[in-house]
């Protein structure tokens, strides 16, 4: 888990750098950088709910509903740039502090994802690391998957293959394969027969 916590710190720093200019569009269709910033803050708070669930044993879902999550993200875009940055810092610090309180036994507690899938609390840090890493690219500041740590990209590809379940075999540079699997723009990725890989729907 230590390395995953380092990924969280690295990804958070990359996102923090992107928060300087929130007025530009992001790389995600229909989302501005403000949407990405609001989503990351809400995600930190939502994962904090799972940490509290693991700590107390009392069920605390990530979000009341998908509709409530989407509405809160949209509402968050109306905050000022300074408010969005402060929200990101507070939510991030709150999640990190709450994770630091869990005992070894509490980390093994069963919680559920926003899709209702059961998982051990030990997955929470990984979920945050992939959010901050992938969305750091989504901010659209020029960062690419090639700028992310190699061991993170390897773990990400394995995780997406497991979650998607029906991903074809592809070949290409690791950062481009990670982008392909995540449903982001990619290049130089081909199927086993040598034909260019066709895009996958967005993931995360």
PyMOL commands that set and color helices and strands:
alter all, ss='L'
color gray80, all
select helices_A, chain A and resi 2-18+33-56+66-76+81-99+104-107+121-138+145-147+150-164+174-181
alter helices_A, ss='H'
color red, helices_A
select strands_A, chain A and resi 110-112+118-120+170-171+190-191
alter strands_A, ss='S'
color yellow, strands_A
deselect
rebuild
show_as cartoon
